[in-house]
Amino acid sequence: MNTQTEVPAEIATLIETKRQASLKERQQKAESEKREREEAEAIGKAKYDEYIQAALAKVPEFLHQYVSGSDEEPDYFRIGKGWEQPKTWLHFEIPGLAQIMFAPNAKQSPWKCQTASPYEQRYGYDGETILIEPSLSFSDGQYGWTDDIDYALGSAQGELQKYRKYVEEYEVKQDEIAKEREQRQAEAQVRAARDAEANAQRELQATREKLEEQALFEVIKNDPVVMHLVKAFILVMDERRDFNAQL
């Protein structure tokens, strides 16, 4: 067995050369993949922007200023590679209205507005009231779509008004629940104080009775006649208890 620990210079040079070549190859591959991704993302973003412009061309011009960004970031890389097509719906945020949505590729009924939902009241495992806030959201599925933009705008106004009303009701209910919680806490504190007072009175009465018994015992313990009468009384009571138990 060769006990020499130092690698021969010629072999060490070969190993280092191979390591450097492998490192350079990995770096070049990473740079190439990065360039490829950046190029695909640039192509994908251009396709997406074209899609948005084409979609806006189908929308009345007065709405263009109210278009908002998508909730989900498009995957520009996949779009650029051709693995998927842009399919984002356009959202419009108009002051005084709930959001409205436009589906550019829909063959019919491309418009939809958010719908308002009132607060929900639930109960926890401990009976505590749980309030779920009112919400504005787009309904799932095919429900709510229309081909009438004027109808969509009017509905969006009505839904926002309903939502504001629901928020007011929610805040009133929150105040009611807070007051009820405070009242329950106050009543619990009163009960706890009453129970503590009752316990203190019972302990005081028990201590007083014990002291009275001790004082009485101190008086009679040196009187043999009284002690015999007490013992006789206790014996008679025990016999009466046994007799009653046998009946």
For each residue, the residues with C-beta under 8 A, 3 or more apart:
1:
2:
3:
4:
5:
6:
7: 11 12 15
8: 11 12
9: 12 13
10: 13 14
11: 7 8 14 15
12: 7 8 9 15 16
13: 9 10 16 17
14: 10 11 17 18
15: 7 11 12 18 19
16: 12 13 19 20
17: 13 14 20 21
18: 14 15 21 22
19: 15 16 22 23
20: 16 17 23 24
21: 17 18 24 25
22: 18 19 25 26
23: 19 20 26 27
24: 20 21 27 28
25: 21 22 28 29
26: 22 23 29 30
27: 23 24 30 31
28: 24 25 31 32
29: 25 26 32 33
30: 26 27 33 34
31: 27 28 34 35
32: 28 29 35 36
33: 29 30 36 37
34: 30 31 37 38
35: 31 32 38 39
36: 32 33 39 40
37: 33 34 40 41 77
38: 34 35 41 42
39: 35 36 42 43 80
40: 36 37 43 44 76 77 80 81
41: 37 38 44 45 76 77 80
42: 38 39 45 46 76 80
43: 39 40 46 47 79 80
44: 40 41 47 48 74 75 76 77 78 79 80 81
45: 41 42 48 49 76 79 80
46: 42 43 49 50
47: 43 44 50 51 79 80 86
48: 44 45 51 52 74 76 79 86 88
49: 45 46 52 53
50: 46 47 53 54
51: 47 48 54 55 86 88 104
52: 48 49 55 56 86 88 90
53: 49 50 56 57
54: 50 51 57 58 104
55: 51 52 58 59 90 102 104
56: 52 53 59 64 67 90
57: 53 54
58: 54 55 102 104 110
59: 55 56 63 64 67 90 102
60: 63 149
61: 64
62: 65
63: 59 60 66 67 92 94
64: 56 59 61 67
65: 62
66: 63 92 93 94
67: 56 59 63 64 90 91 92
68: 91 92 93 99
69: 91
70: 73 74 88 89 91
71: 91
72: 88
73: 70
74: 44 48 70 79 86 88
75: 44 78 79 84
76: 40 41 42 44 45 48 79 80
77: 37 40 41 44 80 81
78: 44 75 81 83 84
79: 43 44 45 47 48 74 75 76 82 83 84 85 86
80: 39 40 41 42 43 44 45 47 76 77
81: 40 44 77 78
82: 79
83: 78 79
84: 75 78 79 87
85: 79
86: 47 48 51 52 74 79
87: 84 105
88: 48 51 52 70 72 74
89: 70 101 102 103 104
90: 52 55 56 59 67 101 102 104
91: 67 68 69 70 71 99 100 101
92: 63 66 67 68 99 100 101 102
93: 66 68 99
94: 63 66 97 100 153 156
95:
96: 157 160
97: 94 100 113 153 156 157 160
98: 113 114 115 116 136 156 157 159 160 163
99: 68 91 92 93 113 114 136 138 156
100: 91 92 94 97 111 112 113 114 152 153 156
101: 89 90 91 92 111 112 113 138
102: 55 58 59 89 90 92 110 111
103: 89 106 110 111 112 145
104: 51 54 55 58 89 90 110
105: 87
106: 103 109 110 145
107:
108: 147
109: 106 145 146 147
110: 58 102 103 104 106 145 147
111: 100 101 102 103 145 146 147 148 149 151 152
112: 100 101 103 138 139 144 145 146 152
113: 97 98 99 100 101 144 152 153 155 156 159
114: 98 99 100 136 137 138 156 159
115: 98 136 137 138 139 144 159
116: 98 134 135 136 159 160 162 163 166
117: 134 135 136 137 166
118: 134 166 169 170
119: 131 132 133 134 166 169 170 173
120: 131 132
121: 129 130 131 132 173
122: 129 130 131 132
123: 127 128 129 130
124: 127 128 129 130
125:
126:
127: 123 124
128: 123 124
129: 121 122 123 124 177 180
130: 121 122 123 124
131: 119 120 121 122 170 173 174 177
132: 119 120 121 122
133: 119 170
134: 116 117 118 119 163 166 167 169 170
135: 116 117 163
136: 98 99 114 115 116 117 159 160 163
137: 114 115 117
138: 99 101 112 114 115 144
139: 112 115 143 144
140: 143
141:
142: 145
143: 139 140
144: 112 113 115 138 139
145: 103 106 109 110 111 112 142
146: 109 111 112 151 152 155
147: 108 109 110 111
148: 111 151 152
149: 60 111 152 153
150: 153 154
151: 111 146 148 154 155
152: 100 111 112 113 146 148 149 155 156
153: 94 97 100 113 149 150 156 157
154: 150 151 157 158
155: 113 146 151 152 158 159
156: 94 97 98 99 100 113 114 152 153 159 160
157: 96 97 98 153 154 160 161
158: 154 155 161 162
159: 98 113 114 115 116 136 155 156 162 163
160: 96 97 98 116 136 156 157 163 164
161: 157 158 164 165
162: 116 158 159 165 166
163: 98 116 134 135 136 159 160 166 167
164: 160 161 167 168
165: 161 162 168 169
166: 116 117 118 119 134 162 163 169 170
167: 134 163 164 170 171
168: 164 165 171 172
169: 118 119 134 165 166 172 173
170: 118 119 131 133 134 166 167 173 174
171: 167 168 174 175
172: 168 169 175 176
173: 119 121 131 169 170 176 177
174: 131 170 171 177 178
175: 171 172 178 179
176: 172 173 179 180
177: 129 131 173 174 180 181
178: 174 175 181 182
179: 175 176 182 183
180: 129 176 177 183 184
181: 177 178 184 185
182: 178 179 185 186
183: 179 180 186 187
184: 180 181 187 188
185: 181 182 188 189
186: 182 183 189 190
187: 183 184 190 191
188: 184 185 191 192
189: 185 186 192 193
190: 186 187 193 194
191: 187 188 194 195
192: 188 189 195 196
193: 189 190 196 197
194: 190 191 197 198
195: 191 192 198 199
196: 192 193 199 200
197: 193 194 200 201
198: 194 195 201 202
199: 195 196 202 203
200: 196 197 203 204
201: 197 198 204 205
202: 198 199 205 206
203: 199 200 206 207
204: 200 201 207 208
205: 201 202 208 209
206: 202 203 209 210
207: 203 204 210 211
208: 204 205 211 212
209: 205 206 212 213
210: 206 207 213 214
211: 207 208 214 215
212: 208 209 215 216
213: 209 210 216 217
214: 210 211 217 218
215: 211 212 218 219
216: 212 213 219 220
217: 213 214 220 221
218: 214 215 221
219: 215 216 223
220: 216 217 223 226 227 230
221: 217 218 227
222:
223: 219 220 226 227
224: 227 228
225: 228 229
226: 220 223 229 230
227: 220 221 223 224 230 231
228: 224 225 231 232
229: 225 226 232 233
230: 220 226 227 233 234
231: 227 228 234 235
232: 228 229 235 236
233: 229 230 236 237
234: 230 231 237 238
235: 231 232 238 239
236: 232 233 239 240
237: 233 234 240 241
238: 234 235 241 242
239: 235 236 242 243
240: 236 237 243 244
241: 237 238 244 245
242: 238 239 245 246
243: 239 240 246 247
244: 240 241 247
245: 241 242
246: 242 243
247: 243 244
